[in-house]
């Protein structure tokens, strides 16, 4: 079973997404901000990170910057209402250079998130299982 770390400060959204991902066969660990996420990453093996950008404490952008240093091959999906703002400010290429493999704008379809999660985990397995 693959482990997804879901970082979202909106508890209702986090619990709904967590439930759907669990139904789809993922083990999901939830965090409310980037600092809590870093704690989880240091304690368990995480196969995929799904994070919001705008959160109290350590925001998603800062978390992603830290992850690119400590876990450079960690697949990351950003789910945020601010994705378009980040793209406008930084450009989509810069966003990708942060280590973000996919982004979904809130509100999003849960089927799109599940499909992207499965795709990125499968891709990471292919890339890193080769000798």
DSSP file (Angstrom, degrees, kcal/mol; ACC not computed):
  #  RESIDUE AA STRUCTURE BP1 BP2  ACC     N-H-->O    O-->H-N    N-H-->O    O-->H-N    TCO  KAPPA ALPHA  PHI   PSI    X-CA   Y-CA   Z-CA
    1    1 A X              0   0    0      0, 0.0     2,-0.2     0, 0.0    25,-0.1   0.000 360.0 360.0 360.0 129.9    0.0    0.0    0.0
    2    2 A X        -     0   0    0     23,-0.4    25,-2.9    45,-0.0     2,-0.5  -0.583 360.0-132.1 -84.4 142.7    1.4    3.4   -1.0
    3    3 A X  E     -a   27   0A   0     -2,-0.2    44,-2.6    23,-0.2    45,-1.3  -0.839  17.5-166.4-102.2 128.2    1.5    6.2    1.5
    4    4 A X  E     -ab  28  48A   0     23,-3.0    25,-2.7    -2,-0.5     2,-0.7  -0.941  11.3-149.2-111.0 130.0    0.3    9.7    0.6
    5    5 A X  E     -ab  29  49A   0     43,-2.9    45,-2.8    -2,-0.5     2,-0.6  -0.904  15.9-163.5 -98.5 115.8    1.1   12.7    2.8
    6    6 A X  E     -ab  30  50A   0     23,-2.8    25,-2.5    -2,-0.7     2,-0.6  -0.893   4.4-169.1-105.7 114.9   -1.8   15.1    2.5
    7    7 A X  E     +ab  31  51A   0     43,-3.3    45,-2.0    -2,-0.6     2,-0.3  -0.910  27.3 136.6-111.4 112.5   -1.1   18.6    3.7
    8    8 A X        -     0   0    0     23,-2.4    25,-0.1    -2,-0.6    47,-0.1  -0.961  42.1-155.3-156.2 131.2   -4.1   20.8    4.0
    9    9 A X  S    S+     0   0    0     -2,-0.3     2,-1.0    45,-0.2     3,-0.1   0.647  77.7  88.2 -86.4 -14.8   -5.2   23.3    6.7
   10   10 A X     >  -     0   0    0      1,-0.2     4,-2.9     2,-0.1     5,-0.2  -0.749  65.6-162.4 -84.1 104.3   -9.0   23.0    5.8
   11   11 A X  H  > S+     0   0    0     -2,-1.0     4,-2.6     1,-0.2     5,-0.2   0.853  85.3  51.9 -59.9 -38.8  -10.0   20.1    8.0
   12   12 A X  H  > S+     0   0    0      2,-0.2     4,-2.0     1,-0.2    -1,-0.2   0.938 113.8  43.1 -65.4 -46.5  -13.2   19.4    6.1
   13   13 A X  H  > S+     0   0    0      2,-0.2     4,-2.7     1,-0.2     5,-0.3   0.922 113.9  52.3 -63.3 -44.5  -11.4   19.3    2.7
   14   14 A X  H  X S+     0   0    0     -4,-2.9     4,-2.6     1,-0.2    -2,-0.2   0.921 110.6  46.6 -59.7 -45.2   -8.6   17.2    4.2
   15   15 A X  H  X S+     0   0    0     -4,-2.6     4,-2.1    -5,-0.2    -1,-0.2   0.883 113.1  49.5 -67.8 -36.9  -10.9   14.6    5.6
   16   16 A X  H  X S+     0   0    0     -4,-2.0     4,-1.9    -5,-0.2    -2,-0.2   0.928 114.2  43.8 -66.2 -45.1  -12.9   14.3    2.4
   17   17 A X  H  X S+     0   0    0     -4,-2.7     4,-2.6     1,-0.2     5,-0.2   0.905 112.9  53.4 -65.8 -41.1   -9.9   13.9    0.2
   18   18 A X  H  X S+     0   0    0     -4,-2.6     4,-2.4    -5,-0.3    -2,-0.2   0.918 107.6  50.8 -59.5 -44.2   -8.3   11.5    2.7
   19   19 A X  H  X S+     0   0    0     -4,-2.1     4,-2.1     1,-0.2    -1,-0.2   0.921 111.5  46.9 -61.3 -44.8  -11.4    9.3    2.6
   20   20 A X  H  X S+     0   0    0     -4,-1.9     4,-1.6     1,-0.2    -1,-0.2   0.923 112.2  49.7 -64.4 -44.2  -11.5    9.1   -1.2
   21   21 A X  H  <>S+     0   0    0     -4,-2.6     5,-2.3     1,-0.2    -1,-0.2   0.885 110.6  50.7 -63.3 -37.7   -7.8    8.3   -1.4
   22   22 A X  H ><5S+     0   0    0     -4,-2.4     3,-1.6     1,-0.2    -1,-0.2   0.892 107.0  53.2 -66.7 -39.0   -8.2    5.6    1.2
   23   23 A X  H 3<5S+     0   0    0     -4,-2.1    -1,-0.2     1,-0.3    -2,-0.2   0.848 105.6  56.3 -61.1 -33.1  -11.1    4.1   -0.7
   24   24 A X  T 3<5S-     0   0    0     -4,-1.6    -1,-0.3    -5,-0.2    -2,-0.2   0.420 129.5 -97.0 -81.1   1.5   -8.8    4.1   -3.8
   25   25 A X  T < 5S+     0   0    0     -3,-1.6   -23,-0.4     1,-0.3     2,-0.3   0.551  79.9 130.5 100.0   8.1   -6.3    2.0   -1.8
   26   26 A X      < -     0   0    0     -5,-2.3     2,-0.6    -6,-0.1    -1,-0.3  -0.668  56.2-130.7 -92.1 149.1   -3.8    4.5   -0.5
   27   27 A X  E     -a    3   0A   0    -25,-2.9   -23,-3.0    -2,-0.3     2,-0.5  -0.897  34.2-158.9 -90.2 125.5   -2.6    4.9    3.1
   28   28 A X  E     -a    4   0A   0     -2,-0.6     2,-0.5   -25,-0.2   -23,-0.2  -0.925  17.4-170.9-118.6 130.6   -3.1    8.6    3.9
   29   29 A X  E     -a    5   0A   0    -25,-2.7   -23,-2.8    -2,-0.5     2,-0.3  -0.974  18.6-147.0-114.9 130.2   -1.4   10.6    6.6
   30   30 A X  E     -a    6   0A   0     -2,-0.5     2,-0.3   -25,-0.2   -23,-0.2  -0.744  16.5-179.3-102.8 145.9   -2.7   14.1    7.1
   31   31 A X  E     -a    7   0A   0    -25,-2.5   -23,-2.4    -2,-0.3     3,-0.1  -0.983  23.2-148.1-137.8 149.2   -0.9   17.3    8.2
   32   32 A X  S    S+     0   0    0     -2,-0.3     2,-0.3   -25,-0.2    24,-0.3   0.598  79.0   1.1 -93.8 -13.0   -2.2   20.8    8.8
   33   33 A X  S  > S-     0   0    0     22,-0.1     4,-1.9   -25,-0.1    26,-0.1  -0.952  83.2 -86.3-161.1 178.2    0.9   22.7    7.7
   34   34 A X  H  > S+     0   0    0     24,-2.4     4,-2.4    22,-0.4     5,-0.2   0.844 119.4  54.8 -65.4 -36.3    4.5   22.3    6.3
   35   35 A X  H  > S+     0   0    0      2,-0.2     4,-1.6     1,-0.2    -1,-0.2   0.924 109.7  46.6 -64.9 -43.5    6.1   21.8    9.7
   36   36 A X  H  > S+     0   0    0      1,-0.2     4,-2.0     2,-0.2    -1,-0.2   0.891 110.9  54.3 -63.8 -38.1    3.9   18.9   10.6
   37   37 A X  H  X S+     0   0    0     -4,-1.9     4,-2.6     1,-0.2    -2,-0.2   0.913 105.1  52.5 -61.9 -43.5    4.5   17.4    7.2
   38   38 A X  H  X S+     0   0    0     -4,-2.4     4,-1.6     1,-0.2    -1,-0.2   0.866 107.0  53.7 -62.2 -35.2    8.3   17.5    7.7
   39   39 A X  H  X S+     0   0    0     -4,-1.6     4,-0.8     2,-0.2    -1,-0.2   0.941 110.1  46.4 -62.4 -47.1    7.8   15.7   11.0
   40   40 A X  H >X S+     0   0    0     -4,-2.0     4,-2.4     1,-0.2     3,-1.1   0.911 109.4  54.5 -61.3 -42.9    5.8   12.9    9.2
   41   41 A X  H 3< S+     0   0    0     -4,-2.6    -1,-0.2     1,-0.3    -2,-0.2   0.827 107.2  51.0 -63.3 -30.8    8.4   12.7    6.4
   42   42 A X  H 3< S+     0   0    0     -4,-1.6    -1,-0.3    -5,-0.2    -2,-0.2   0.678 117.1  40.4 -77.6 -16.2   11.2   12.1    8.9
   43   43 A X  H << S+     0   0    0     -3,-1.1     2,-0.3    -4,-0.8    -2,-0.2   0.732 117.7  29.2-105.1 -27.1    9.2    9.3   10.6
   44   44 A X  S  < S-     0   0    0     -4,-2.4     2,-0.6    -5,-0.1    -1,-0.1  -0.887  81.5 -99.7-134.2 162.1    7.6    7.3    7.8
   45   45 A X        -     0   0    0     -2,-0.3     2,-0.4    -3,-0.1   -42,-0.1  -0.738  40.1-164.5 -81.5 122.9    8.2    6.4    4.2
   46   46 A X        -     0   0    0     -2,-0.6   -42,-0.2    -5,-0.2     3,-0.1  -0.928  17.2-174.1-112.8 132.6    6.1    8.7    2.0
   47   47 A X  S    S+     0   0    0    -44,-2.6    28,-0.5    -2,-0.4     2,-0.3   0.687  73.1  12.9 -96.4 -22.4    5.4    7.8   -1.7
   48   48 A X  E     -bc   4  75A   0    -45,-1.3   -43,-2.9    26,-0.1     2,-0.5  -0.983  61.1-147.9-156.5 140.6    3.6   11.0   -2.7
   49   49 A X  E     -bc   5  76A   0     26,-2.5    28,-2.7    -2,-0.3     2,-0.5  -0.955   9.8-173.9-112.2 130.4    3.0   14.5   -1.3
   50   50 A X  E     +bc   6  77A   0    -45,-2.8   -43,-3.3    -2,-0.5     2,-0.4  -0.990  21.6 174.4-118.6 119.5   -0.2   16.4   -1.9
   51   51 A X  E     -bc   7  78A   0     26,-2.7    28,-2.6    -2,-0.5   -43,-0.2  -0.962  32.1-137.1-134.8 145.8    0.0   19.9   -0.6
   52   52 A X        -     0   0    0    -45,-2.0    28,-0.2    -2,-0.4     3,-0.1  -0.458  18.1-144.8 -78.0 164.0   -1.9   23.1   -0.4
   53   53 A X  S    S+     0   0    0     26,-0.2     7,-2.3     1,-0.2     2,-1.0   0.836  81.9  61.1 -97.3 -47.6    0.1   26.3   -0.9
   54   54 A X  S    S+     0   0    0      5,-0.2     2,-0.3     6,-0.1   -45,-0.2  -0.726  70.8 133.7 -92.4 102.9   -1.6   28.8    1.4
   55   55 A X        -     0   0    0     -2,-1.0   -22,-0.1     2,-0.1   -23,-0.0  -0.963  56.6 -98.7-142.8 156.7   -1.4   27.5    5.0
   56   56 A X  S    S+     0   0    0     -2,-0.3   -22,-0.4   -24,-0.3     2,-0.2  -0.307  95.2  10.4 -69.7 163.8   -0.5   29.0    8.4
   57   57 A X  S    S+     0   0    0    -24,-0.1     2,-0.6   -23,-0.1    -2,-0.1  -0.502 134.3  12.6  69.4-132.0    3.0   28.3    9.7
   58   58 A X  S    S-     0   0    0     -2,-0.2   -24,-2.4    -4,-0.1   -23,-0.2  -0.690  86.0-144.5 -79.6 119.7    5.2   26.8    7.0
   59   59 A X     >  -     0   0    0     -2,-0.6     4,-2.1   -26,-0.1    -5,-0.2  -0.213  25.1 -99.4 -79.8 174.7    3.3   27.2    3.7
   60   60 A X  H  > S+     0   0    0     -7,-2.3     4,-2.6     1,-0.2     5,-0.2   0.850 119.1  55.1 -64.3 -37.3    3.4   24.8    0.8
   61   61 A X  H  > S+     0   0    0     -8,-0.5     4,-2.1     2,-0.2    -1,-0.2   0.923 110.3  46.0 -64.2 -43.6    6.0   26.6   -1.3
   62   62 A X  H  > S+     0   0    0      2,-0.2     4,-2.0     1,-0.2    -1,-0.2   0.899 112.1  52.1 -65.3 -40.1    8.5   26.6    1.6
   63   63 A X  H  X S+     0   0    0     -4,-2.1     4,-2.7     1,-0.2    -2,-0.2   0.931 108.9  50.1 -59.5 -46.2    7.7   22.9    2.2
   64   64 A X  H  X S+     0   0    0     -4,-2.6     4,-2.3     1,-0.2    -2,-0.2   0.904 107.9  53.1 -61.9 -41.6    8.4   22.1   -1.4
   65   65 A X  H  X S+     0   0    0     -4,-2.1     4,-0.7     1,-0.2    -1,-0.2   0.909 111.7  45.9 -59.7 -41.6   11.7   24.0   -1.4
   66   66 A X  H >X S+     0   0    0     -4,-2.0     4,-2.2     1,-0.2     3,-0.7   0.904 110.6  53.2 -67.4 -40.8   12.8   21.9    1.7
   67   67 A X  H 3X S+     0   0    0     -4,-2.7     4,-3.3     1,-0.2     7,-0.2   0.869 101.2  59.5 -63.3 -36.1   11.6   18.7    0.1
   68   68 A X  H 3< S+     0   0    0     -4,-2.3    -1,-0.2     1,-0.2     4,-0.2   0.786 111.5  42.6 -64.7 -24.2   13.7   19.3   -3.1
   69   69 A X  H << S+     0   0    0     -4,-0.7     3,-0.3    -3,-0.7    -2,-0.2   0.871 126.6  28.8 -85.1 -41.2   16.8   19.4   -0.8
   70   70 A X  H  < S+     0   0    0     -4,-2.2    -2,-0.2     1,-0.2    -3,-0.2   0.792 138.4  19.2 -92.7 -30.1   16.0   16.5    1.4
   71   71 A X    ><  +     0   0    0     -4,-3.3     3,-2.1    -5,-0.3    -1,-0.2  -0.567  68.3 171.3-138.4  69.4   13.9   14.3   -0.9
   72   72 A X  T 3  S+     0   0    0     -3,-0.3    -4,-0.1     1,-0.3    -1,-0.1   0.681  78.2  48.5 -62.3 -18.8   14.6   15.5   -4.5
   73   73 A X  T 3  S+     0   0    0     -6,-0.1     2,-0.4     2,-0.1    -1,-0.3   0.303  78.5 125.2-103.9   9.9   12.7   12.6   -6.1
   74   74 A X    <   -     0   0    0     -3,-2.1     2,-0.2    -7,-0.2   -26,-0.1  -0.552  63.9-124.9 -71.1 121.5    9.5   12.9   -4.0
   75   75 A X  E     -c   48   0A   0    -28,-0.5   -26,-2.5    -2,-0.4     2,-0.4  -0.487  32.0-166.3 -66.3 135.8    6.5   13.3   -6.3
   76   76 A X  E     -c   49   0A   0     23,-0.4    25,-1.9   -28,-0.2    26,-1.3  -0.989  15.7-170.7-131.2 131.7    4.5   16.4   -5.4
   77   77 A X  E     -cd  50 102A   0    -28,-2.7   -26,-2.7    -2,-0.4     2,-0.5  -0.987  13.9-150.8-116.5 128.1    1.1   17.5   -6.3
   78   78 A X  E     -cd  51 103A   0     24,-2.5    26,-2.9    -2,-0.5     2,-0.5  -0.870  12.1-175.5 -98.1 129.6    0.0   21.0   -5.4
   79   79 A X  E     + d   0 104A   0    -28,-2.6     2,-0.3    -2,-0.5   -26,-0.2  -0.957  29.9 130.9-124.0 108.9   -3.7   21.5   -4.8
   80   80 A X  E >   - d   0 105A   0     24,-1.9    26,-1.2    -2,-0.5     3,-0.7  -0.998  64.8-129.5-158.4 153.9   -4.6   25.2   -4.2
   81   81 A X  T 3  S+     0   0    0     -2,-0.3     3,-0.2    24,-0.2     4,-0.2   0.560 111.0  59.3 -77.2  -9.1   -6.7   28.1   -5.1
   82   82 A X  T 3>  +     0   0    0      1,-0.2     4,-2.4     2,-0.1     3,-0.3   0.338  69.8 103.3-102.1   5.6   -3.5   30.0   -5.6
   83   83 A X  H <> S+     0   0    0     -3,-0.7     4,-2.6     1,-0.2     5,-0.2   0.903  82.8  49.8 -56.9 -43.3   -1.9   27.9   -8.3
   84   84 A X  H  > S+     0   0    0     -3,-0.2     4,-2.1     1,-0.2    -1,-0.2   0.860 109.8  51.5 -65.7 -33.6   -2.8   30.4  -11.0
   85   85 A X  H  > S+     0   0    0     -3,-0.3     4,-2.5     2,-0.2    -2,-0.2   0.925 110.8  47.7 -67.3 -44.3   -1.3   33.2   -9.0
   86   86 A X  H  X>S+     0   0    0     -4,-2.4     4,-3.1     1,-0.2     5,-0.6   0.923 111.5  51.0 -61.9 -44.3    1.9   31.3   -8.5
   87   87 A X  H  X5S+     0   0    0     -4,-2.6     4,-2.0    -5,-0.2    -1,-0.2   0.904 112.0  47.4 -59.6 -41.5    2.0   30.5  -12.2
   88   88 A X  H  <5S+     0   0    0     -4,-2.1    -2,-0.2    -5,-0.2    -1,-0.2   0.903 118.0  40.8 -67.5 -40.7    1.6   34.2  -13.0
   89   89 A X  H  <5S+     0   0    0     -4,-2.5    -2,-0.2    -5,-0.1    -1,-0.2   0.896 134.1  17.9 -74.6 -40.5    4.2   35.3  -10.6
   90   90 A X  H  <5S-     0   0    0     -4,-3.1     4,-0.4    -5,-0.2    -3,-0.2   0.658 104.1-117.5-107.6 -20.6    6.8   32.6  -11.2
   91   91 A X     X< -     0   0    0     -4,-2.0     4,-1.8    -5,-0.6     3,-0.2   0.157  30.0 -90.9  86.6 146.6    5.9   31.1  -14.6
   92   92 A X  H  > S+     0   0    0      1,-0.2     4,-2.3     2,-0.2     5,-0.2   0.859 125.2  56.5 -63.3 -36.5    4.8   27.5  -15.0
   93   93 A X  H  > S+     0   0    0      1,-0.2     4,-2.2     2,-0.2    -1,-0.2   0.918 107.1  48.4 -62.6 -42.6    8.4   26.4  -15.7
   94   94 A X  H  > S+     0   0    0     -4,-0.4     4,-1.1     2,-0.2    -1,-0.2   0.889 108.9  54.5 -63.4 -38.2    9.6   27.8  -12.4
   95   95 A X  H ><>S+     0   0    0     -4,-1.8     5,-1.0     1,-0.2     3,-0.6   0.928 109.9  46.5 -59.9 -45.7    6.8   26.1  -10.6
   96   96 A X  H ><5S+     0   0    0     -4,-2.3     3,-1.9     1,-0.2    -1,-0.2   0.861 105.3  60.4 -65.2 -35.8    7.9   22.8  -12.1
   97   97 A X  H 3<5S+     0   0    0     -4,-2.2    -1,-0.2     1,-0.3    -2,-0.2   0.739  91.7  68.2 -66.0 -21.8   11.5   23.5  -11.2
   98   98 A X  T <<5S-     0   0    0     -4,-1.1    -1,-0.3    -3,-0.6   -30,-0.2   0.647 127.0 -97.1 -68.8 -13.1   10.4   23.6   -7.5
   99   99 A X  T < 5S+     0   0    0     -3,-1.9     2,-0.7     1,-0.3   -23,-0.4   0.576  77.4 143.3 106.0  13.7    9.8   19.9   -7.8
  100  100 A X      < -     0   0    0     -5,-1.0    -1,-0.3    -4,-0.2   -23,-0.2  -0.787  25.6-177.7 -90.4 118.2    6.1   20.1   -8.5
  101  101 A X        +     0   0    0    -25,-1.9     2,-0.3    -2,-0.7   -24,-0.2   0.714  69.0   7.0 -86.9 -21.8    5.0   17.3  -10.9
  102  102 A X  E     -d   77   0A   0    -26,-1.3   -24,-2.5     2,-0.0     2,-0.4  -0.993  59.0-162.7-156.9 153.6    1.4   18.3  -11.0
  103  103 A X  E     -d   78   0A   0     -2,-0.3     2,-0.4   -26,-0.2   -24,-0.2  -0.999   2.0-165.9-142.0 143.3   -1.0   21.0   -9.9
  104  104 A X  E     -d   79   0A   0    -26,-2.9   -24,-1.9    -2,-0.4     2,-0.4  -0.991  19.8-131.2-128.4 136.4   -4.8   21.2   -9.5
  105  105 A X  E     -d   80   0A   0     -2,-0.4     2,-0.3   -26,-0.2   -24,-0.2  -0.708  41.5 -86.1 -87.5 132.0   -6.8   24.3   -9.0
  106  106 A X  S    S+     0   0    0    -26,-1.2     2,-0.1    -2,-0.4   -23,-0.0  -0.599 113.7  46.9 -74.2 140.9   -9.4   24.4   -6.3
  107  107 A X  S    S+     0   0    0     -2,-0.3     2,-0.3     1,-0.1    -2,-0.1   0.620  88.0 165.1 -74.8 147.2  -12.2   23.4   -6.6
  108  108 A X        -     0   0    0     -4,-0.1     2,-0.5    -2,-0.1    -1,-0.1  -0.826  41.9-101.3-126.7 163.0  -11.0   20.2   -8.4
  109  109 A X    >>  -     0   0    0     -2,-0.3     4,-1.7     1,-0.1     3,-0.6  -0.735  22.8-141.7 -85.0 130.6  -12.5   16.9   -9.3
  110  110 A X  H 3> S+     0   0    0     -2,-0.5     4,-2.6     1,-0.2     5,-0.2   0.840 102.7  60.1 -60.6 -32.5  -11.5   14.1   -6.9
  111  111 A X  H 3> S+     0   0    0      1,-0.2     4,-2.3     2,-0.2    -1,-0.2   0.875 103.5  51.0 -63.7 -35.6  -11.2   11.8   -9.9
  112  112 A X  H <> S+     0   0    0     -3,-0.6     4,-2.3     2,-0.2    -1,-0.2   0.906 110.9  48.2 -66.4 -41.3   -8.5   14.0  -11.4
  113  113 A X  H  X S+     0   0    0     -4,-1.7     4,-2.6     2,-0.2    -2,-0.2   0.931 112.7  47.6 -64.8 -45.7   -6.6   14.0   -8.1
  114  114 A X  H  X S+     0   0    0     -4,-2.6     4,-2.5     2,-0.2     5,-0.2   0.925 112.6  49.2 -62.2 -44.8   -6.8   10.2   -7.8
  115  115 A X  H  X S+     0   0    0     -4,-2.3     4,-2.3    -5,-0.2    -1,-0.2   0.918 112.8  46.9 -61.2 -43.8   -5.7    9.7  -11.4
  116  116 A X  H  X S+     0   0    0     -4,-2.3     4,-2.6     2,-0.2     5,-0.2   0.893 111.2  52.2 -66.3 -39.9   -2.8   12.1  -11.0
  117  117 A X  H  X S+     0   0    0     -4,-2.6     4,-2.2     2,-0.2     5,-0.2   0.938 112.0  45.3 -61.1 -47.5   -1.7   10.4   -7.7
  118  118 A X  H  X S+     0   0    0     -4,-2.5     4,-2.3     1,-0.2    -2,-0.2   0.903 113.2  51.4 -62.9 -41.1   -1.7    7.0   -9.3
  119  119 A X  H  X S+     0   0    0     -4,-2.3     4,-2.4    -5,-0.2    -2,-0.2   0.931 111.6  45.2 -62.3 -47.7    0.1    8.3  -12.4
  120  120 A X  H  X S+     0   0    0     -4,-2.6     4,-2.4     2,-0.2    -1,-0.2   0.875 113.4  49.2 -68.8 -37.4    2.9    9.9  -10.4
  121  121 A X  H  X S+     0   0    0     -4,-2.2     4,-2.2    -5,-0.2    -1,-0.2   0.921 112.6  48.4 -67.0 -42.7    3.4    7.0   -8.1
  122  122 A X  H  X S+     0   0    0     -4,-2.3     4,-2.2    -5,-0.2    -2,-0.2   0.912 111.9  49.7 -62.7 -42.1    3.6    4.6  -11.0
  123  123 A X  H  X S+     0   0    0     -4,-2.4     4,-2.5     2,-0.2    -2,-0.2   0.919 110.2  49.9 -62.9 -44.6    6.0    6.8  -12.8
  124  124 A X  H  X S+     0   0    0     -4,-2.4     4,-2.5     1,-0.2    -1,-0.2   0.893 109.8  51.7 -62.1 -39.6    8.3    7.1   -9.7
  125  125 A X  H  X S+     0   0    0     -4,-2.2     4,-1.2     2,-0.2    -1,-0.2   0.916 111.1  47.8 -63.5 -42.5    8.2    3.3   -9.4
  126  126 A X  H  X S+     0   0    0     -4,-2.2     4,-0.5     1,-0.2     3,-0.3   0.931 115.1  44.6 -62.5 -46.7    9.3    2.9  -13.0
  127  127 A X  H  < S+     0   0    0     -4,-2.5     3,-0.4     1,-0.2    -2,-0.2   0.902 120.7  37.4 -67.1 -42.5   12.1    5.4  -12.8
  128  128 A X  H  < S+     0   0    0     -4,-2.5    -1,-0.2    -5,-0.2    -2,-0.2   0.472 107.0  63.3 -96.4  -1.6   13.5    4.2   -9.5
  129  129 A X  H  < S+     0   0    0     -4,-1.2     2,-0.2    -3,-0.3    -1,-0.2   0.541  79.7 102.4 -94.5  -7.8   13.0    0.4   -9.9
  130  130 A X     <        0   0    0     -4,-0.5    -4,-0.0    -3,-0.4    -3,-0.0  -0.527 360.0 360.0 -74.3 140.5   15.4    0.3  -12.8
  131  131 A X              0   0    0     -2,-0.2    -1,-0.1     0, 0.0    -3,-0.1   0.503 360.0 360.0 -69.1 360.0   18.9   -1.0  -12.0
